């Protein structure tokens, strides 16, 4: 897990902004899916050296598109989703990424390089 990251707090922040009406096919499992998405996001960051073993900054940059694909594939497989639900899941993951970024910024956990 990323240093300074509070998963429960992040879930409350994100779930407070994601509206079930925007994801009706997934509404019953939003909390579980967001929890899994956070875990998949952290796994992506560890596997791609965005964060190191201690949860600090790694040597690589976070690639949004690559992370997005990684999370959607991991969750679709984990939840045995058919292609139609996987597309719905992709929409949820897209929303998650926006709100996760807002959460990280609100906590000072991201550092933007101007390079």
PEVENMO-V632316 format. One record per backbone hydrogen bond with DSSP energy under -1.0 kcal/mol. NH is the residue of the N-H (numbers start at 1). CO is the residue of the C=O. If there is no record, write none. Layout:
nh:NH co:CO
nh:NH co:CO
//
This chain:
nh:3 co:55
nh:5 co:2
nh:10 co:6
nh:11 co:7
nh:12 co:8
nh:13 co:9
nh:14 co:10
nh:15 co:11
nh:16 co:12
nh:17 co:14
nh:18 co:14
nh:22 co:19
nh:23 co:20
nh:26 co:23
nh:29 co:26
nh:30 co:27
nh:33 co:29
nh:34 co:30
nh:35 co:31
nh:36 co:32
nh:37 co:33
nh:38 co:34
nh:39 co:35
nh:40 co:36
nh:41 co:37
nh:42 co:38
nh:43 co:39
nh:44 co:40
nh:45 co:41
nh:46 co:42
nh:47 co:43
nh:48 co:44
nh:49 co:46
nh:50 co:45
nh:51 co:45
nh:52 co:56
nh:55 co:52
nh:58 co:50
nh:60 co:49
nh:67 co:63
nh:68 co:64
nh:69 co:65
nh:70 co:66
nh:71 co:67
nh:72 co:68
nh:73 co:69
nh:74 co:70
nh:75 co:71
nh:76 co:72
nh:77 co:73
nh:78 co:74
nh:79 co:75
nh:80 co:77
nh:81 co:76
nh:86 co:82
nh:87 co:83
nh:88 co:84
nh:89 co:85
nh:90 co:86
nh:91 co:87
nh:92 co:88
nh:93 co:89
nh:94 co:90
nh:95 co:91
nh:96 co:92
nh:97 co:93
nh:98 co:94
nh:99 co:95
nh:100 co:96
nh:101 co:97
nh:102 co:98
nh:103 co:99
nh:104 co:100
nh:105 co:101
nh:106 co:102
nh:107 co:103
nh:108 co:105
nh:109 co:104
//
